Amino acid sequence: MRFILVDEILAMIPGKTIRASKFVSPDEDYFRDHFPGFPVVPGVLLTEMMAQTAGKCLDAESPDRGRSMLARIDSARFSDWVLPGSTAIISAEIRTSRPQFATAKCQVVVESRTVATAELFFAFVPRNRFAADLRDEVLDSYLSKAPPADPPPAHGTPHAH
């Protein structure tokens, strides 16, 4: 099982907000045991979806401070089941972003229903602690398609003489 719980970033303002999606395949291994006859996504995986989503927003803001790592779950609430075959829309709002830590308020929505919320605390781990070739494929894919933050100045604009 790969532990990538975000399929695609839908929209992002680095260091501010992010919206992403995850299709929950009916073939996920954990459905065999959680729970037989009534398969649902475990709350801990919903929390990890929110942490990975918020982390991508933080990592896009300032790569030099290190990779964001979930350090504390300040609160988490689960209000509905997430069933196999669902598409989860995960969003995060970064509340605090400092050089050593950050906080985020997150939610998971399925079919217009909020199914989970969390307030999360992140620390930053120096990038040299990770494999040199470590890449975040989901974040890289989004950033390669995203328009530049500030459009370049227009060229060939007529000047008044």
C-alpha positions, 0 to 999 in steps of 0.5 A: 500500500502506498501512503499517498492520500491525496490524488490531485491539488485542485486549487492552492495559494501557497501558505494560505489555502489548498483544496485537493481530492482523493478517490477512495478505491473500493480495492483499498486493503484496509476495507477488508478489516475496517469493517467486514460487511460495513467498509468505511475509511478509518478516521486516522486515514481521514486525518492523514489526508488532511495532514498531507493536504495542508503539508503540501500547501506549507511545502509550496510556501517556503521549501527552504525551511524544510518539509512539513511534518504533522506534529500534533492533532489539536482536534479531530472530529468525524461526523459521517462515514466515508464509503468505498468509491467516494471522492473526498474533497480535502481543504485546509486553511493555514492559520499560522506559518512561522519558520519553526511551526505552522497550524492549519484548520482542515476539513474533508467533504464528500458529496457536499457533506462535511465528514471530518474536521481537524486542527493540526500542528506542523513542525519542519524537518530539514530537507537533508534528513530525507532521501536526496531524490524525494519528490512530491509528485502531486505537488510537483504536478500542480506547480508545473501547471499553475500560472505564475504568481505575478504575471510578467510585465506586458511587452510591446505596450505602446508608449506615449511620446 
